[in-house]
């Protein structure tokens, strides 16, 4: 796991009593800019937040045609599952800083909140094509804001087959926050921290596209405007709440504490954030 360089740790010695750092990235910065980024209101708890997390996901859907008539148009059924790549939070504790470019990670605590492989079932539902004849069919995944989460995937022509299976990797946009309280910084068994948080998805949609031409970008035959029908894969506002729970740091002394979001396999989703030193945080919140 990639975590901040020691230059950041050394520069952070300029700051006292860090309480909240929403968007600071732990990069090679120093002096007033770093000190300003690590200074926050004492009225808020240490926390991290990200409003544009890309949570890995894979989509598996089945489409079945049961009518390709001119009127009322092709009718298909759509069903499947969205499989999330998981979501978690890491806490990193570091006591030892040596020289200018060396640091020792004493302990990393990984919290898996949404396990990899979590399934969101897409119930079987009808889709009415609404175009006559024997259209060509594509599927595309869209984010909750309407932006593309995948390219268009060609499925086939209505009368070519009764059943199709479409799979594809994608990501689902979400916002997440994690809030921390420091209970103790004792040498043994180490810092006690309480953590709580939440994860909210902006939504994910499958768009079924019907065209009367298999070359929608031009060619010898001009394609008419496509007809589309959208299927909800992840409902906008779907939330996971993580109740307050204890975390044992497992290192003594007065460690620097970092936090970051991860996927279900522990891979970082963005940069880690420096919360502050244990003693200063506990005094600030005492």
WODA-V896626 format. One record per backbone hydrogen bond with DSSP energy under -1.0 kcal/mol. CO is the residue of the C=O (numbers start at 1). NH is the residue of the N-H. If there is no record, write none. Layout:
CO/NH
CO/NH
This chain:
5/9
6/10
7/11
8/12
10/13
11/14
12/15
25/27
27/29
31/35
32/36
33/37
34/38
36/39
41/44
46/180
47/21
48/178
50/176
53/174
55/172
56/85
57/170
58/83
59/168
60/81
61/166
62/79
63/164
64/77
67/75
74/129
75/66
76/127
77/64
78/125
79/62
80/122
81/60
82/120
83/58
84/117
85/264
87/113
87/114
88/262
89/111
90/260
91/109
92/258
93/106
93/107
94/256
96/104
98/102
102/98
107/93
109/91
111/89
114/87
115/118
118/84
120/82
122/80
125/78
127/76
135/158
136/211
137/155
137/156
138/209
139/153
140/207
141/149
141/150
142/205
143/146
147/143
153/139
156/137
157/160
162/65
164/63
166/61
168/59
170/57
172/55
173/202
174/53
175/200
176/50
177/198
178/48
179/196
181/194
184/192
191/249
192/183
192/184
193/247
194/181
195/245
196/179
197/242
198/177
199/240
200/175
201/237
203/144
204/233
204/234
205/142
206/231
207/140
208/229
209/138
210/227
211/136
215/218
227/210
229/208
231/206
234/204
235/238
238/201
240/199
242/197
245/195
247/193
251/191
255/278
256/94
257/275
257/276
258/92
259/273
260/90
261/269
262/88
263/266
267/263
273/259
276/257
277/281
278/282
279/283
280/284
281/285
